Amino acid sequence: GMVLLGEPGHSIEDITLSNISYTSTGGGETEWTDPADFPELTGQRPEFMAFKRIPSYGLFANHVRGLRVCNVRLNCLIPDSRHSMAFFHAENVILDNVDCADGGKMLLHNSDQVRFK
């Protein structure tokens, strides 16, 4: 899926993702979503490969501020127990015309002002 990884004190800011259609292979498990399994990557390049698993099947954003997601469709080939989107340490996220296989369920951890428009 789509992964945006900032780090503590260095959030990714003012990003817009628009006009995207993404289909995941699916098959993810609920136990993959525990925020304790996602250590901070301070002192190293924040790459998604540093994690064994990603906590959502469509969009995972960690340490972001001012994210706008517009006209995005997230699907799975087979059922997935994870949420379509996960936001950790996120601020001021606007979801505008986002269509997800799970109806737009989000996993929020230490996040503020994440909302559908």
N, C-alpha and C positions, 0 to 999 in steps of 0.2 A: 504494500500500500504506500501511502504518502507518509513520510516521516520528516518532521521538523525538529531538530535537536539543538537547542541552545544550551547554555550552562549557567550555573548560579552566578548572578551578577553580570551576565552577558546574554540577555534574552535576544531572541530573534524578533525584530520589530517591524511593524507596518508592512505586512505581506498580504497579497491577495492571490488566492487560488480560484480560478474561474474556468467555466466551460470544460469540465473534466468528467469523463465517464471511466470508472475503474471497476473491474471485476476481479475479485480475489478468488483463489482456489478454494478457500474456506477450510473447514475442518478444525478450527481453533477451539481450544478448551477454556472454560471459565477460570481454571486455576492459573492460567497464563496472565491474568490481569492484576495480580497483587502488586500494588505500588512498591512494596518492600523488595521486590525482585528487580527493581530498576534503579541501580545505584547512580549517584551523580558521577559524571565523567570528567570531573575537574582535573586539569593537568594533562589531558589527552584529547586528541581530536574526537569530537562527539559524533560517532558513526553508529548507525543502527546495527551494524554487525557486532558491536560490543555487547549486545543483548542476545540472550539465547532465543527469546521470543518477543513478539511485539504485542501489546495489550489490546489491540483493536484490529479489525480486518481491513479498515479503510484509511483512516487518518489518525496518526499519533503525533501530538505536538507537546513538547516538553520545553519549558522556559521560553514562552512566546508572549508577545504583547502586541495588540493591535492587529490581530489576524482576521481577515475577511474571507469567507468561503462562499462563493456564488455559483449557482448553476452547476452543481456537482451531483453526480449519481454514483452511489456505492452499492455494489452487488457481490454475491458469492455464487460460485458454481455449485457447491454443496453447503449444507447448513453449517453455521459457525456459532459457537457459544459466546464468543466475545461481542462486545458492543461495536457498532460501526465506527465510532470515534472515541478517542481517549485524549484528555487534556490534563497534563500535570503542570503545575506552576504556570498556568495560563491566565492572562488578563485581557479583558476587552476583546472577546472573540464574537464575531457576528456570523451567523449561519443564515444565508439568504438563498432560498430555493434549493435546499439540499434534500435529495431523495435517497433513502437508504433501505436496504433489504429488511432491516429490523425496525423500520419506522423512525429511525433517527435517535436511537438510544445512545447516551453518552456516558462515559466513565470520567468523573471529575475528581481530581486530587489536588488539593491546595490551589484551587482555581477560583477566579472571581469574574463576574460579568461575562459569562458564556451564555449566549442566548440566540434563539431563532428570531429572525426578522419577519 
